[in-house]
Amino acid sequence: MPDRAPQPVDRQLPTDEARDLISLVREIAQREIVPAAAEEEDAGRFPREVFALLSESGLLGLVYDAEHGGGDQPYEVYLQVLEELAAARLTVGLGVSVHSLASYALAAYGTKEQQAEHLPAMLGGGLLGAYCLSEPASGSDAASLRTKAVREGDDWVIDGTKAWITHGGIADFYTVMARTGEDGPRGITAFLVPGDAEGLSAAVPERKMGLKGSPTAQVHLDGVRVSDARRIGDEGQGFAIALSALDSGRLGIAACAVGVAQAALDEALSYVAQRRQFGRPIADFQGLRFMLADMATQIEAGRALYLTAARLRDAGLPFAKQAAMAKLHCTDTAMRVTTDAVQILGGYGYTADFPAERYMREAKVLQIVEGTNQIQRMVIARHLAGPEGR
Ligand SMILES: Cc1cc2nc3c(=O)[nH]c(=O)nc-3n(C[C@H](O)[C@H](O)[C@H](O)COP(=O)(O)OP(=O)(O)OC[C@H]3O[C@@H](n4cnc5c(N)ncnc54)[C@H](O)[C@@H]3O)c2cc1C
């Protein structure tokens, strides 16, 4: 087994408070997350108690207003927290990112009354959120979604099926995009649906390649009734809200990807220090040293790219292009670095006795979620060359 402890990443943090926050996250990760990660991922167990602890510790609402129980932290700090959590266990890092994505609609577009009523419980009261955009027949083309919400008096009645929902079946609230008007992006509205709403149910979770501790399930909405007070934003504004949430959410995925890649690099470095072949530690072989150098360089470049996008966002400047670039680069990097880590561990890398193969399986999903990497390239190209077919 590895005999070299991972070296903490040197982070550029803007305040002492942020440094204390990272220390707290490292402590929670080492004490509460890492020890059970491999076994629980194998067993497909979601660590709800870890999320309760993160909520108590103020880590589920870091970027939102202190007025509503958030942490008032800049995005550059929040993303580095996510990176640390994902390095410990992707189910946790990604789960925090998805919770933050699900909270975004209300935090950014809710009325003052809605925010006062719901946000404190969402940001620090132990609730867990889910974000419901995808459907069985609409993934990348999310604007073609078919789940319907029909107005009945002061209520809306929602019918349809959402697909691939992270925390589907265990979430306390669901931010649901549903069609209330015309076909296409302008006919969609966002709703905050409680997890215990009558008519809401989840299918058996998908059997996935990795990220098995994080439940991903279809969510059925069968005549789910919510009052108009649970509509977020204007009628027809739901798709714009969903996309705006994704610009920020993609940065969360980028940070998680860097975390998984860093964990894989740390694992490879431990291994090369203790494994001997041809009478020498394999760390002496230039073929592996160059691989390690490339892995580390790609990781640093990814971290720099997501931080650039985060700092633009923190300064109130446009950041959607850089967020798409960060998601693309960091997740492709995670795939390459984790694959190389398996290679560096040789036959042992291909076994579940070491975490490298789990990191490789986890990296794959990051190239798919919150807009596949083909879709990220489309977003970047639109920023560069304008919309297609002009
Ligand atoms: C583990 C997991 C968790 C998820 N969590 C959530 C969640 O919490 N909430 C949620 O709403 N969704 C969630 N998703 C769904 C995810 O966002 C979608 O899987 C993703 O957007 C792709 O949609 P799709 O799977 O339908 O693929 P499709 O859109 O059918 O794409 C199939 C292939 O075609 C490519 N493609 C599609 N259109 C184009 C194009 N115009 N140009 C070039 N290539 C194209 C894609 O890149 C892909 O390679 C999750 C998915 C997974 C696997």
Ligand as a Chemical Component Dictionary entry (heavy atoms), coordinates in Angstrom:
data_LIG
# 
_chem_comp.id                   LIG 
_chem_comp.type                 NON-POLYMER 
_chem_comp.pdbx_formal_charge   0 
_chem_comp.three_letter_code    LIG 
# 
loop_
_chem_comp_atom.comp_id 
_chem_comp_atom.atom_id 
_chem_comp_atom.alt_atom_id 
_chem_comp_atom.type_symbol 
_chem_comp_atom.charge 
_chem_comp_atom.model_Cartn_x 
_chem_comp_atom.model_Cartn_y 
_chem_comp_atom.model_Cartn_z 
_chem_comp_atom.pdbx_ordinal 
LIG C1  C1  C 0 -24.243 10.477 -13.394 1  
LIG C2  C2  C 0 -25.077 11.514 -14.062 2  
LIG C3  C3  C 0 -25.667 12.519 -13.294 3  
LIG C4  C4  C 0 -26.494 13.475 -13.899 4  
LIG N1  N1  N 0 -27.124 14.408 -13.108 5  
LIG C5  C5  C 0 -28.049 15.240 -13.666 6  
LIG C6  C6  C 0 -28.849 16.092 -12.844 7  
LIG O1  O1  O 0 -28.688 16.146 -11.610 8  
LIG N2  N2  N 0 -29.787 16.868 -13.434 9  
LIG C7  C7  C 0 -29.998 16.848 -14.778 10 
LIG O2  O2  O 0 -30.877 17.594 -15.248 11 
LIG N3  N3  N 0 -29.256 16.051 -15.593 12 
LIG C8  C8  C 0 -28.303 15.243 -15.060 13 
LIG N4  N4  N 0 -27.543 14.403 -15.863 14 
LIG C9  C9  C 0 -27.808 14.377 -17.298 15 
LIG C10 C10 C 0 -26.666 14.947 -18.130 16 
LIG O3  O3  O 0 -26.620 16.322 -17.995 17 
LIG C11 C11 C 0 -26.902 14.459 -19.566 18 
LIG O4  O4  O 0 -26.582 13.076 -19.591 19 
LIG C12 C12 C 0 -26.082 15.217 -20.578 20 
LIG O5  O5  O 0 -26.518 16.537 -20.681 21 
LIG C13 C13 C 0 -26.147 14.553 -21.972 22 
LIG O6  O6  O 0 -27.448 14.263 -22.334 23 
LIG P1  P1  P 0 -27.809 12.790 -22.875 24 
LIG O7  O7  O 0 -27.261 11.823 -21.906 25 
LIG O8  O8  O 0 -29.252 12.743 -23.159 26 
LIG O9  O9  O 0 -26.987 12.634 -24.221 27 
LIG P2  P2  P 0 -27.408 13.151 -25.694 28 
LIG O10 O10 O 0 -27.785 14.596 -25.622 29 
LIG O11 O11 O 0 -28.370 12.212 -26.279 30 
LIG O12 O12 O 0 -26.017 13.051 -26.445 31 
LIG C14 C14 C 0 -25.509 11.835 -27.014 32 
LIG C15 C15 C 0 -24.196 12.163 -27.713 33 
LIG O13 O13 O 0 -24.428 13.113 -28.767 34 
LIG C16 C16 C 0 -23.583 14.241 -28.591 35 
LIG N5  N5  N 0 -24.278 15.430 -29.081 36 
LIG C17 C17 C 0 -25.549 15.828 -28.797 37 
LIG N6  N6  N 0 -25.836 16.959 -29.442 38 
LIG C18 C18 C 0 -24.715 17.314 -30.138 39 
LIG C19 C19 C 0 -24.380 18.389 -31.025 40 
LIG N7  N7  N 0 -25.251 19.373 -31.296 41 
LIG N8  N8  N 0 -23.130 18.404 -31.566 42 
LIG C20 C20 C 0 -22.235 17.415 -31.301 43 
LIG N9  N9  N 0 -22.509 16.367 -30.482 44 
LIG C21 C21 C 0 -23.723 16.320 -29.901 45 
LIG C22 C22 C 0 -23.308 14.307 -27.083 46 
LIG O14 O14 O 0 -22.131 15.042 -26.788 47 
LIG C23 C23 C 0 -23.181 12.818 -26.760 48 
LIG O15 O15 O 0 -21.879 12.391 -27.072 49 
LIG C24 C24 C 0 -26.692 13.450 -15.306 50 
LIG C25 C25 C 0 -26.067 12.462 -16.073 51 
LIG C26 C26 C 0 -25.272 11.504 -15.475 52 
LIG C27 C27 C 0 -24.644 10.436 -16.328 53 
# 
loop_
_chem_comp_bond.comp_id 
_chem_comp_bond.atom_id_1 
_chem_comp_bond.atom_id_2 
_chem_comp_bond.value_order 
_chem_comp_bond.pdbx_ordinal 
LIG C1  C2  SING 1  
LIG C2  C3  SING 2  
LIG C2  C26 DOUB 3  
LIG C3  C4  DOUB 4  
LIG C4  N1  SING 5  
LIG C4  C24 SING 6  
LIG N1  C5  DOUB 7  
LIG C5  C6  SING 8  
LIG C5  C8  SING 9  
LIG C6  O1  DOUB 10 
LIG C6  N2  SING 11 
LIG N2  C7  SING 12 
LIG C7  O2  DOUB 13 
LIG C7  N3  SING 14 
LIG N3  C8  DOUB 15 
LIG C8  N4  SING 16 
LIG N4  C9  SING 17 
LIG N4  C24 SING 18 
LIG C9  C10 SING 19 
LIG C10 O3  SING 20 
LIG C10 C11 SING 21 
LIG C11 O4  SING 22 
LIG C11 C12 SING 23 
LIG C12 O5  SING 24 
LIG C12 C13 SING 25 
LIG C13 O6  SING 26 
LIG O6  P1  SING 27 
LIG P1  O7  DOUB 28 
LIG P1  O8  SING 29 
LIG P1  O9  SING 30 
LIG O9  P2  SING 31 
LIG P2  O10 DOUB 32 
LIG P2  O11 SING 33 
LIG P2  O12 SING 34 
LIG O12 C14 SING 35 
LIG C14 C15 SING 36 
LIG C15 O13 SING 37 
LIG C15 C23 SING 38 
LIG O13 C16 SING 39 
LIG C16 N5  SING 40 
LIG C16 C22 SING 41 
LIG N5  C17 SING 42 
LIG N5  C21 SING 43 
LIG C17 N6  DOUB 44 
LIG N6  C18 SING 45 
LIG C18 C19 SING 46 
LIG C18 C21 DOUB 47 
LIG C19 N7  SING 48 
LIG C19 N8  DOUB 49 
LIG N8  C20 SING 50 
LIG C20 N9  DOUB 51 
LIG N9  C21 SING 52 
LIG C22 O14 SING 53 
LIG C22 C23 SING 54 
LIG C23 O15 SING 55 
LIG C24 C25 DOUB 56 
LIG C25 C26 SING 57 
LIG C26 C27 SING 58 
# 
